[in-house]
Every structure is written in C-alpha cells, then in structure tokens.
Amino acid sequence: MKTGRVMALDVGKIRVGVALSDPLGYTAQPLLTLWRKTRGEDLRSLLRLIRKHEVVKIVVGNPLHMSGDVSPWAAKVHEFAEELQKRSGLPVQLWDERLTSVAAHEILNEAGHSPRDRKYVIDQVAAVVILQGWMEATAQAEAKAALQQSDLRAISDQDTREGE
C-alpha cells in the first residue's frame, strides 16, 4: 500500500465518526462527527474529507453481532462501504467493530469526559479504536510476512552453500 492517510469510519444511524491516521500510518486521531442527512449528502461530505486529507485507504467498522453473524445494520453498512468504494475509487476494508463502543466509553471515562456531551465525540473515539485495531493488525501481519521472508532467504542461502 502506498504511504498516505487511512480514514476510519464508525457508521451509525444518526452519526458517522471519522478518524484519520498520520501520513506514515503510525497514529490515529479523531477528526469529526458527521451528523447523517441522506446517503448522498453523507457520501459527498466524506468524499470532500478524503480529498482534503489525501486519504489512500478507508476502513469501515463492521457492526457484527457478538456471535460474529451479520446484523441487519451490518448489511446496510456493507452497502454504504461499497458505494463509498465506487465513488472514491479507493480500497475500502470492513473491520470488526465489536466492543469498540465499550472501549470508546472507557477511554472517555478515563479522560473525565462528561456523559452528557458524549454524543458529540463518542463516534470519533470509536472510529479511532477501529483504526488503531486495524493498524496494529496490519503491522503484525507485515512483521510476520517479513519474518517468513527472512526465514525463506536463510533457508535458500543455506541450501546454496550446501550445494557448492
């Protein structure tokens, strides 16, 4: 994947939390909460943000049931993600968002954020949790692949030396 910002979305019925990575993909920060209007308006707003922040990939929270089954809301989020992918031309990946709201509430509790004003930031924080989870899993997968490549090179080098 080319270097650039990754955008994460926590898509809800009323709001969409938006988070961004830094350009090198090391950190995740909350960006804003988009209050939903119509699907078309929501997508246009996200496309403006994508262009403004030079986003190269989008991660969308996948609201599965705790059992892992696809919920009715997840089916709607999948449609939203597909349309965003078509309109943006960017890769869009669904990411399991189970328990991200719980984690977001814990983060806000620890920060001393008042429960009354949470609706303005909870979705952004959930998007950050989604993005951090995706970035950590991606980094682990890349490290594992690099280690396997290194092991294969070592075996190949050993075979070459033994054949001489």
Backbone hydrogen bonds, N-H to C=O, Kabsch-Sander energy under -0.5 kcal/mol:
donor,donor_aa,acceptor,acceptor_aa,energy
4,G,23,P,-0.9
5,R,54,E,-1.0
7,M,57,K,-2.5
8,A,19,A,-2.6
9,L,59,V,-2.4
10,D,17,G,-2.3
11,V,9,L,-0.7
12,G,10,D,-0.6
12,G,15,R,-2.3
16,V,34,L,-2.5
17,G,10,D,-2.3
18,V,32,L,-2.4
19,A,8,A,-2.2
20,L,29,Q,-2.6
21,S,6,V,-2.0
22,D,27,T,-1.4
25,G,22,D,-1.6
29,Q,20,L,-3.0
31,L,18,V,-3.0
32,L,18,V,-1.2
34,L,16,V,-3.0
34,L,32,L,-0.5
35,W,33,T,-0.6
36,R,14,I,-2.8
36,R,34,L,-0.6
37,K,38,T,-0.5
42,D,38,T,-2.9
43,L,39,R,-2.6
44,R,40,G,-2.3
45,S,41,E,-2.4
46,L,42,D,-2.2
47,L,43,L,-2.6
48,R,44,R,-2.0
49,L,45,S,-1.9
50,I,46,L,-2.6
51,R,47,L,-2.2
52,K,48,R,-2.7
53,H,49,L,-2.4
54,E,51,R,-1.0
55,V,50,I,-2.1
56,V,5,R,-3.1
57,K,5,R,-1.0
58,I,91,P,-2.4
59,V,7,M,-3.2
60,V,93,Q,-2.7
61,G,9,L,-2.9
62,N,95,W,-3.5
64,L,62,N,-2.2
65,H,69,D,-3.0
68,G,65,H,-2.2
75,A,71,S,-1.7
76,K,72,P,-1.3
77,V,73,W,-2.4
78,H,74,A,-2.6
79,E,75,A,-1.7
80,F,76,K,-2.2
81,A,77,V,-2.8
82,E,78,H,-2.4
83,E,79,E,-2.3
84,L,80,F,-2.4
85,Q,81,A,-2.3
86,K,82,E,-2.3
87,R,83,E,-2.6
88,S,84,L,-2.5
89,G,85,Q,-2.3
93,Q,58,I,-2.7
95,W,60,V,-2.6
97,E,62,N,-1.8
100,T,97,E,-2.2
103,A,99,L,-2.2
104,A,100,T,-2.6
105,H,101,S,-2.5
106,E,102,V,-2.2
107,I,103,A,-2.3
108,L,104,A,-2.3
109,N,105,H,-2.5
110,E,106,E,-2.6
111,A,107,I,-1.7
112,G,109,N,-1.4
113,H,108,L,-2.7
117,D,114,S,-0.9
118,R,115,P,-0.9
120,Y,117,D,-1.5
121,V,118,R,-2.0
122,I,118,R,-3.3
125,V,121,V,-2.4
126,A,122,I,-2.3
127,A,123,D,-2.1
128,V,124,Q,-2.1
129,V,125,V,-2.3
130,I,126,A,-2.4
131,L,127,A,-2.6
132,Q,128,V,-3.0
133,G,129,V,-2.3
134,W,130,I,-2.3
135,M,131,L,-2.9
136,E,132,Q,-2.6
137,A,133,G,-2.2
138,T,134,W,-2.5
139,A,135,M,-2.6
140,Q,136,E,-2.3
141,A,137,A,-2.3
142,E,138,T,-2.4
143,A,139,A,-2.4
144,K,140,Q,-2.4
145,A,141,A,-2.3
146,A,142,E,-2.4
147,L,143,A,-2.3
148,Q,144,K,-2.4
149,Q,145,A,-2.4
150,S,146,A,-2.3
151,D,147,L,-2.5
152,L,148,Q,-2.4
153,R,149,Q,-2.4
154,A,150,S,-2.2
155,I,151,D,-2.2
156,S,152,L,-2.5
157,D,153,R,-2.9
158,Q,154,A,-2.3
159,D,155,I,-2.6
160,T,156,S,-2.2
161,R,157,D,-2.3
162,E,158,Q,-2.3
163,G,159,D,-1.6
164,E,160,T,-0.6
164,E,161,R,-0.8
